[in-house]
Amino acid sequence: MKLKPATAALLFAAAIVLLALAPLVLPPFYVRVGQLMLYSAGLGVAWTILGGFAGYGSFGHAAFIGVGAFAAGLVEQQLTGLPPPLLLLVGLVVGGLACATISLVVAYPILRLRGTFFAIAMLGVCQVCAELNNNVDFFQGSLGLNFPPVTPSDWDPATLYYELYLFASTAVLLVAWQIRRSRFGAGLLAIREDEDTARMLGVPTERYKRVAFVVSAVLTGLLGVIYAHSLGYVTTDSVYRNDTNLSLIVYSLLGGMGTLAGPVIGAFMLVFITQVVLARLLDFHLFATGLLLAVLVLVAPGGVLGVIRDLRQRWRAKSEPAE
């Protein structure tokens, strides 16, 4: 049964309020797990704008986490006299602009590729950005960047960053929801189903793909800036991570590819599995992620939401009276 818009909005607002109040009752460890869940969910939804809606699955979206983080850090180092909230705001603006610029430059050639070729090319983009960041002295990737604290001395940093992640992830989800219900979103879905046919029907496919690519990159970069601040110190290896590239795909596959709720469900589940269930097996995380991906493709290609949908259809078929 599909919820009415007013009911869905009320449930969504209630969920956000409950999540915002969670640090008041959770132990410190679970507040940090909550940070990672919210950060991962935001990244998953940002990835879905391109990979889920348009069908251009990226294997290299961690590039924009790194670009956003290092662009913000290099500028913030020169502006340490600013008040902490303003410093973070400057970092977000700079990180977002850097990701917008890089994605615009990359979009024209790379979006001419499709499917596996696009995915592998994006992995190459991530590797190139990481190598430049690591070997060009200006970026200080090998030495690392310190991020000035943005938390007042009497505030709990873990709680503050938890709330920042919640705010940012909610904003990303709302942007994706607005795209999904717009004409632009309908065009992206048409591209995913059959790009050539969509072009014949008048969908400006090249422009729509570029816009989706840039929006996805900017949202990813903004989350990367907050992530860098929460760490306090970043190197190339801490932001340009191949396990992050893999995890972004798993979030959507686990929850439900092409949906808004899917990446959120998938992120929450995978983070809980790796950080709580497998907490004592840190070296096992990447293997577990890859194994989970393989099992999902074989057993539940529609993800959790696909399984729920299939169960509902079976229940309806059984409950309907035979003619």
C-alpha positions in Angstrom: 0.0 0.0 0.0 1.4 3.4 -1.1 1.5 6.0 1.6 -0.2 9.4 1.1 2.3 12.3 0.7 1.2 13.9 4.0 1.6 10.6 5.9 5.0 9.9 4.3 6.2 13.5 5.1 5.0 13.1 8.7 6.8 9.7 9.1 10.0 11.2 7.5 9.9 14.1 9.9 9.4 11.8 12.9 12.3 9.6 11.8 14.6 12.7 11.6 13.6 13.9 15.0 14.2 10.5 16.5 17.6 10.3 14.9 18.5 13.8 16.1 17.7 12.9 19.7 19.5 9.5 19.5 22.8 10.9 20.9 21.1 11.8 24.1 20.6 8.1 25.0 23.3 6.2 22.9 26.7 5.3 24.3 29.7 7.2 22.7 30.6 4.1 20.6 27.2 4.0 19.0 27.1 7.7 18.4 30.3 7.2 16.2 28.7 4.3 14.5 25.7 6.5 13.9 28.0 9.1 12.3 29.3 6.5 9.9 25.8 5.3 9.1 24.5 8.8 8.3 27.7 9.7 6.3 27.4 6.4 4.3 23.7 6.9 3.7 24.3 10.4 2.3 27.1 9.2 0.0 24.9 6.3 -1.1 22.0 8.6 -2.1 24.4 11.1 -3.8 25.8 8.1 -5.8 22.2 7.0 -6.7 21.5 10.3 -8.5 23.9 9.2 -11.2 24.2 5.4 -10.7 20.6 4.6 -9.7 18.5 7.1 -11.6 20.6 7.5 -14.8 22.1 4.0 -14.7 25.7 5.3 -14.9 27.2 3.3 -12.0 30.5 4.9 -10.9 33.4 2.9 -9.5 35.3 6.0 -8.6 33.1 8.4 -6.6 35.6 8.5 -3.8 37.5 10.9 -6.0 35.0 13.7 -5.1 35.4 12.9 -1.4 39.1 13.6 -1.7 38.8 16.6 -4.0 36.2 18.2 -1.6 38.2 17.5 1.5 41.6 18.6 0.2 40.3 21.8 -1.5 38.5 22.8 1.7 41.6 21.9 3.9 44.0 23.9 1.8 41.9 27.0 2.0 40.9 26.7 5.6 44.6 26.5 6.6 44.9 30.1 5.4 41.8 31.3 7.3 42.3 30.0 10.8 41.3 33.3 12.3 37.7 32.9 11.3 35.1 31.7 13.8 34.6 27.9 13.6 31.1 27.8 12.1 32.2 30.3 9.4 35.3 28.3 8.7 33.3 25.2 8.1 31.0 27.1 5.8 33.9 28.4 3.8 35.2 24.9 3.5 31.9 23.6 2.3 31.7 26.3 -0.4 35.3 25.7 -1.6 34.9 21.9 -1.5 31.6 22.1 -3.5 33.1 24.5 -6.1 36.2 22.3 -6.5 34.0 19.2 -7.1 31.8 21.1 -9.5 34.8 22.3 -11.5 36.4 18.8 -11.7 33.2 17.1 -12.5 32.4 19.6 -15.3 35.9 19.0 -16.8 35.6 15.2 -16.6 31.9 14.9 -17.6 32.2 15.7 -21.3 34.7 13.0 -22.3 33.8 10.3 -19.7 30.0 10.4 -20.1 30.5 9.3 -23.7 31.2 5.9 -22.3 28.5 3.5 -21.0 28.2 0.6 -18.7 31.3 -1.2 -17.6 33.5 1.2 -19.6 32.2 4.2 -17.7 32.5 2.5 -14.4 36.2 1.5 -15.0 37.0 4.9 -16.4 35.7 6.5 -13.2 37.9 4.2 -11.2 40.8 5.5 -13.3 39.7 9.1 -12.5 39.8 8.3 -8.8 43.3 6.8 -9.1 44.6 9.8 -11.1 43.3 12.2 -8.6 44.8 10.2 -5.8 48.2 10.1 -7.5 48.2 13.8 -8.2 47.2 14.5 -4.7 50.0 12.3 -3.3 52.8 13.4 -5.6 52.2 17.1 -6.2 53.7 19.0 -3.2 51.0 21.8 -3.4 48.2 19.4 -2.4 50.2 18.0 0.6 48.6 14.6 0.2 51.5 12.5 1.3 52.1 14.8 4.4 48.4 15.2 5.2 46.3 18.1 6.2 45.2 19.2 9.6 41.7 20.6 9.8 41.1 23.4 12.4 38.5 22.4 15.0 35.0 23.8 14.3 33.6 22.7 17.6 33.3 25.1 20.6 35.3 23.9 23.5 32.2 23.2 25.6 30.5 21.0 22.9 30.9 17.3 22.5 32.6 16.8 19.1 31.0 13.4 18.5 27.5 14.7 19.0 28.1 17.8 16.9 29.4 15.8 13.9 26.6 13.3 14.3 24.1 16.2 13.9 26.1 17.6 11.0 26.0 14.3 9.2 22.3 14.0 9.9 21.6 17.5 8.5 23.8 16.9 5.4 22.4 13.5 4.7 18.8 14.8 5.0 19.6 17.6 2.6 21.1 15.1 0.1 18.0 12.9 0.4 15.7 15.9 -0.2 17.6 17.0 -3.2 17.5 13.4 -4.6 13.7 13.2 -3.9 13.1 16.5 -5.7 15.1 15.3 -8.7 13.2 11.9 -8.7 9.8 13.6 -8.9 10.8 16.2 -11.5 10.8 16.1 -15.3 14.6 15.9 -15.0 14.3 12.8 -12.9 11.9 11.2 -15.4 14.5 11.9 -18.1 17.2 10.2 -16.1 15.1 7.1 -15.7 14.4 7.1 -19.4 18.2 7.2 -20.0 18.6 4.3 -17.6 16.1 2.2 -19.4 17.2 3.0 -23.0 19.4 6.0 -23.7 19.1 5.8 -27.5 15.3 5.7 -27.4 15.2 8.5 -24.8 17.2 10.7 -27.2 14.9 9.8 -30.1 11.9 10.9 -27.9 13.4 14.3 -27.3 15.2 13.8 -23.9 18.3 16.0 -23.9 20.4 13.0 -22.7 23.8 14.6 -22.8 22.8 17.7 -20.7 20.8 15.6 -18.3 23.7 13.2 -17.7 26.1 16.1 -17.1 23.8 17.8 -14.7 23.3 14.5 -12.8 27.1 13.9 -12.7 27.8 17.4 -11.4 25.1 17.3 -8.7 26.2 13.9 -7.5 29.8 15.0 -7.4 29.1 18.2 -5.5 26.9 16.5 -2.9 29.6 13.8 -2.4 32.2 16.5 -2.0 30.2 18.4 0.6 30.0 15.2 2.7 33.7 14.7 2.2 34.4 18.1 3.7 32.4 17.2 6.8 34.1 13.8 7.0 37.5 15.4 6.8 36.6 17.8 9.7 35.3 14.9 11.8 38.7 13.1 11.3 40.7 16.3 12.0 43.6 15.0 9.9 43.5 13.5 6.4 46.0 12.0 3.9 45.4 10.8 0.4 44.8 7.2 1.7 42.1 8.3 4.1 39.8 9.8 1.5 40.7 8.2 -1.9 39.6 4.8 -0.7 38.8 1.9 -3.0 36.7 0.2 -0.3 34.5 3.4 -0.3 34.0 3.0 -4.1 32.9 -0.6 -3.6 30.7 0.2 -0.6 28.7 2.9 -2.5 27.7 0.2 -5.0 26.9 -2.3 -2.2 24.6 0.2 -0.4 22.3 0.5 -3.4 22.5 -3.2 -4.2 21.8 -4.2 -0.6 18.8 -1.8 -0.2 17.5 -1.6 -3.7 19.1 -0.1 -6.8 17.4 3.1 -8.2 15.4 3.8 -5.1 15.8 6.6 -2.5 15.3 4.4 0.6 17.5 1.6 -0.8 21.0 3.3 -0.2 19.9 4.4 3.3 18.8 0.9 4.2 21.9 -0.6 2.6 24.3 1.9 4.3 22.7 1.3 7.8 22.9 -2.5 7.4 26.4 -2.7 6.0 27.9 -0.3 8.6 26.2 -2.2 11.4 27.6 -5.5 10.0 31.1 -4.2 9.6 31.4 -1.9 12.6 29.4 -3.9 15.2 29.0 -7.5 14.1 32.5 -7.8 12.7 34.1 -5.1 15.0 36.8 -7.5 16.1 37.7 -8.5 12.5 38.9 -5.2 11.0 40.9 -6.8 8.3 37.9 -8.9 7.2 35.7 -5.8 6.2 36.7 -5.6 2.6 36.4 -9.3 2.1 33.0 -9.3 3.8 31.9 -6.4 1.6 32.9 -8.2 -1.6 31.4 -11.5 -0.5 28.1 -9.7 0.4 28.1 -8.1 -3.1 28.5 -11.4 -4.8 25.8 -13.1 -2.7 23.4 -10.2 -3.3 23.8 -10.3 -7.1 23.0 -14.0 -7.1 20.3 -14.3 -4.4 18.5 -10.9 -4.2 19.3 -8.7 -7.2 16.5 -6.4 -6.1 17.9 -5.8 -2.7 15.9 -5.6 0.6 13.2 -3.5 -1.0 13.0 -6.0 -3.9 12.5 -8.9 -1.5 9.8 -6.9 0.4 8.1 -6.1 -2.9 8.1 -9.7 -4.0 6.7 -10.9 -0.6 3.9 -8.3 -0.8 3.0 -9.4 -4.3 2.9 -13.0 -3.2 0.7 -12.2 -0.2 -1.7 -10.2 -2.4 -1.9 -13.1 -4.8 -2.7 -15.5 -2.1 -5.2 -13.2 -0.4 -7.1 -12.4 -3.6 -10.1 -14.7 -4.1 -9.8 -17.2 -6.9 -12.2 -16.6 -9.8 
